[in-house]
Amino acid sequence: MYLKNINALNIFNTKIIFNNNPEKQKEKKEHEIEKAESYARFKVHKNIYKDDPSTLCTSFDLEKVLNTPYAQSMLLCYSKKLAVYNLCIYENRSRKVFSYYWDESNGKRGAKEIASILHKYIQSVEARGNRNLHVTRLLLYCDCCPGQNRNRTVLAMLHSSLQECKNIDTIQINFLLTGHTYMPVNTVHFTVFATARQEPAPFAVERLNYEDFYRWDSVSDKYFKGNLTGKISKIRIMTFRKEKQSVKYKITMNPTSASFDVEVQSKTKVSLLPCYRSQLPISNAKYDDLVKLCVDKVILNCFKHEFVNISRATNVKDCLPESHIEDCDN
């Protein structure tokens, strides 16, 4: 009861300070306007396929860490678990879901991993279609997480990948307002826990390993070195066009707002290097716990080999999964 009263008092005091601060009131009003414009823009794009079948609107999001194994056993409460990451991509036109997952022994969950998966997805979209219809414009929606989505590594990958396409001529990425994403892909995460989806189709699931991730950050050094400093955190929309050595960005989703140009500084084709040359080791303590779960039959024998063959090392510190929020301008 005491803590509830303290929290209520803090909220009350915050409201008083907020209401007496004209600058805070102005920020709130601008935030509400931007929220409405973001919602209106996304709503239009989700249904754009009805008027323009060659445009594909897609949203993507990285699910919270899936601690594995997951079962109804008290032994799991006292055991270290393997962190599994899952990036889901949802297409509004077909309602198809593409799930790319990997565990902590095969990669981290930073910008290089996200960029590698998006590149793989763009290649799959490029390969679709028939003689009369191809996707020519790809619209991407995601949250503003700087450590994974809104950074120079992902932006450089999008421009570089577009130059390799023959059918897609435009890629646009839209960063939704923090706290107001409302993306269809968010509902996919619940379905993962609840039950397998059958309509309109089951999820297309692909398991990734360390060989699937590349050093897209090396490409970003050649693309935007210097001329995006301090600007990335403000970007709401960025549009890439094929064979254009400049990209356009906007800092608001207001349809009448001005756009700005960013020059691509280098046309040099950079060879992609792999992020990892082998599996990433986990800590000995985590490995021992996983093996014990196998011995105690908490992990079924049919899955035992996936855990006992994981690389481990004595110099690896076991820690909480890294945050998906980073206060940096990559």
NORQUI-V705477 format. One record per backbone hydrogen bond with DSSP energy under -1.0 kcal/mol. CO is the residue of the C=O (numbers start at 0). NH is the residue of the N-H. E is the energy in kcal/mol with one decimal. If there is no record, write none. Layout:
co=CO nh=NH e=E
co=CO nh=NH e=E
This chain:
co=0 nh=4 e=-2.2
co=1 nh=5 e=-2.2
co=2 nh=6 e=-2.5
co=3 nh=7 e=-2.4
co=4 nh=8 e=-2.2
co=5 nh=9 e=-2.4
co=6 nh=10 e=-2.3
co=7 nh=11 e=-2.1
co=8 nh=12 e=-2.6
co=9 nh=13 e=-2.3
co=10 nh=14 e=-2.1
co=11 nh=15 e=-1.9
co=12 nh=16 e=-2.4
co=13 nh=17 e=-2.6
co=14 nh=18 e=-2.8
co=15 nh=19 e=-1.4
co=17 nh=20 e=-1.4
co=20 nh=24 e=-2.0
co=21 nh=25 e=-2.2
co=22 nh=26 e=-2.3
co=23 nh=27 e=-2.3
co=24 nh=28 e=-2.1
co=25 nh=29 e=-2.5
co=26 nh=30 e=-2.4
co=27 nh=31 e=-2.4
co=28 nh=32 e=-2.1
co=29 nh=33 e=-2.5
co=30 nh=34 e=-2.3
co=31 nh=35 e=-2.0
co=32 nh=36 e=-2.3
co=33 nh=37 e=-2.4
co=34 nh=38 e=-2.2
co=35 nh=39 e=-2.3
co=36 nh=40 e=-2.3
co=37 nh=41 e=-2.4
co=38 nh=42 e=-2.2
co=39 nh=43 e=-1.9
co=40 nh=44 e=-2.2
co=41 nh=45 e=-2.2
co=46 nh=49 e=-1.4
co=47 nh=50 e=-1.1
co=47 nh=51 e=-2.5
co=51 nh=54 e=-1.9
co=53 nh=135 e=-2.2
co=53 nh=136 e=-1.8
co=55 nh=138 e=-3.2
co=56 nh=91 e=-2.2
co=57 nh=140 e=-2.1
co=58 nh=89 e=-3.1
co=60 nh=87 e=-2.4
co=65 nh=83 e=-1.8
co=67 nh=81 e=-3.1
co=70 nh=72 e=-1.4
co=72 nh=75 e=-1.2
co=73 nh=76 e=-1.1
co=75 nh=78 e=-1.2
co=81 nh=67 e=-3.0
co=82 nh=103 e=-2.2
co=83 nh=65 e=-2.9
co=84 nh=101 e=-1.9
co=85 nh=62 e=-3.0
co=86 nh=99 e=-2.7
co=87 nh=60 e=-2.0
co=88 nh=97 e=-2.6
co=89 nh=58 e=-2.3
co=90 nh=94 e=-1.8
co=95 nh=90 e=-2.4
co=96 nh=203 e=-3.0
co=97 nh=88 e=-2.4
co=98 nh=205 e=-3.0
co=99 nh=86 e=-2.9
co=100 nh=207 e=-2.9
co=101 nh=84 e=-3.4
co=102 nh=105 e=-2.3
co=104 nh=279 e=-3.0
co=109 nh=113 e=-2.1
co=110 nh=114 e=-2.8
co=111 nh=115 e=-2.0
co=112 nh=116 e=-2.0
co=113 nh=117 e=-2.5
co=114 nh=118 e=-2.3
co=115 nh=119 e=-1.8
co=116 nh=120 e=-2.3
co=117 nh=121 e=-2.8
co=118 nh=122 e=-2.1
co=119 nh=123 e=-1.6
co=120 nh=124 e=-2.3
co=121 nh=125 e=-2.5
co=122 nh=126 e=-1.4
co=124 nh=127 e=-1.3
co=132 nh=129 e=-1.9
co=135 nh=168 e=-2.6
co=135 nh=169 e=-1.5
co=136 nh=55 e=-2.7
co=137 nh=171 e=-2.7
co=138 nh=57 e=-3.2
co=139 nh=173 e=-3.0
co=140 nh=59 e=-2.2
co=141 nh=175 e=-2.8
co=144 nh=148 e=-2.5
co=144 nh=149 e=-2.0
co=148 nh=150 e=-1.6
co=150 nh=154 e=-2.0
co=151 nh=155 e=-2.4
co=152 nh=156 e=-1.8
co=153 nh=157 e=-2.1
co=154 nh=158 e=-1.8
co=155 nh=159 e=-2.6
co=156 nh=160 e=-3.0
co=157 nh=161 e=-1.8
co=158 nh=162 e=-1.3
co=160 nh=163 e=-1.0
co=161 nh=164 e=-1.3
co=168 nh=241 e=-2.5
co=169 nh=137 e=-2.5
co=170 nh=239 e=-3.2
co=171 nh=139 e=-3.5
co=172 nh=237 e=-2.1
co=173 nh=141 e=-1.9
co=176 nh=179 e=-2.4
co=182 nh=185 e=-1.5
co=183 nh=186 e=-1.2
co=186 nh=190 e=-1.5
co=187 nh=191 e=-1.8
co=188 nh=192 e=-1.1
co=189 nh=193 e=-2.5
co=190 nh=194 e=-1.4
co=203 nh=98 e=-3.0
co=205 nh=100 e=-2.1
co=208 nh=211 e=-2.3
co=209 nh=212 e=-1.1
co=212 nh=274 e=-2.4
co=213 nh=215 e=-2.0
co=214 nh=217 e=-1.3
co=215 nh=219 e=-1.6
co=216 nh=220 e=-1.2
co=218 nh=222 e=-1.3
co=219 nh=223 e=-2.0
co=222 nh=264 e=-2.1
co=227 nh=230 e=-2.1
co=227 nh=231 e=-1.1
co=230 nh=233 e=-1.6
co=231 nh=234 e=-1.2
co=235 nh=174 e=-3.1
co=236 nh=249 e=-2.5
co=237 nh=172 e=-2.5
co=238 nh=247 e=-1.8
co=239 nh=170 e=-2.3
co=240 nh=243 e=-1.7
co=244 nh=263 e=-2.9
co=246 nh=261 e=-2.5
co=247 nh=238 e=-3.0
co=248 nh=259 e=-2.9
co=249 nh=235 e=-3.1
co=249 nh=236 e=-1.8
co=253 nh=256 e=-1.9
co=259 nh=248 e=-2.5
co=261 nh=246 e=-2.5
co=272 nh=214 e=-3.3
co=281 nh=312 e=-1.9
co=282 nh=286 e=-2.3
co=283 nh=287 e=-2.8
co=284 nh=288 e=-1.8
co=285 nh=289 e=-2.2
co=286 nh=290 e=-2.5
co=287 nh=291 e=-2.2
co=288 nh=292 e=-1.9
co=289 nh=293 e=-1.4
co=290 nh=294 e=-2.4
co=291 nh=295 e=-2.6
co=292 nh=297 e=-1.7
co=292 nh=298 e=-1.9
co=293 nh=296 e=-1.2
co=299 nh=302 e=-1.8
co=303 nh=306 e=-1.3
co=303 nh=307 e=-2.3
co=304 nh=308 e=-1.1
co=306 nh=309 e=-1.3
co=310 nh=281 e=-2.3
co=325 nh=327 e=-1.6
